[in-house]
Amino acid sequence: MQEIFHTAPQFIIAGDRDFELEKSRLISYILKTQELGENEFEGKESLSLGKLTTKEWNNMFAKHLDHHLSQFNV
């Protein structure tokens, strides 16, 4: 049986958003992550999953981003 996860209330966005502004913010976050480098993430703790390796962080970032881009047909 597959476990179902619901979005935490603090992450639910209501109302309209400026696509270009949100796109710019996302690009900034991605660039900051690259700037920090992989050593910043090795063994860093996820609030949900505990300590993760750099590879696990990378996979989670990629899958999470892909999920949301697909969700909104971007």
N, C-alpha and C positions, 0 to 999 in steps of 0.2 A: 504494500500500500504506500503510495507516494504522500510524503508530508507536504502540507500546504502552508506557505508562508504568506502573511498579510503585511501590507505596508504599515509601518509604525505611524501613528497620527502626525508626529512632527515632520514627517517627510511628504505628506500629502499636500500638493500645491493646488490651490483653488484660484480661479480667475484667469484672466488672459496674461500672456507673457509676450515680450518682444523677442521674436525668434533670433534676430541678429545679435541682440545683447546676450541672450542665453548661449548662442553659438560661440561668441567671443569669450564668455566666461569659461565654457568647457575647454576651448583651445588653451586658454591660460592655465587651467588646472593640469592639462596634459603636459604642457611645456614645463610647468613647475615640477611635476613628477619626474620628467626626464632630467631636469636640472639637478634634482636631489640625488639621482642615481640609485642603482640597485642596492648599494650598501646601506642606504637609509631604511630600506624595507626588510632586510634580512633579520629574521627573528622578531620583527615588530608585531605587537599584539593587535589582533582584530577584536573589536568588542563582541562580535558574534562567534568567532571561530577560534579564538586563542592565538598563540604565536604561530606565524606563518613564515615559510621560506620565501626568498625573493621570487622563485618560480611560482609558488602558490599565489602570492600577491599579484604577479603579472597575469596569471590565468584568471584570477577573480576580476581584476580591472577590465580585462579584455571581454570576458563573458558578460559582465554587468553593463559595460558600455554598449556592446552588441545588442543585448536585451532591450535597452531603452531606445536605441536607434531604430531597431526593428519594430518596437512597440509603436513608434510614431511615424513609421514609414520614411525615415530619413536616410 
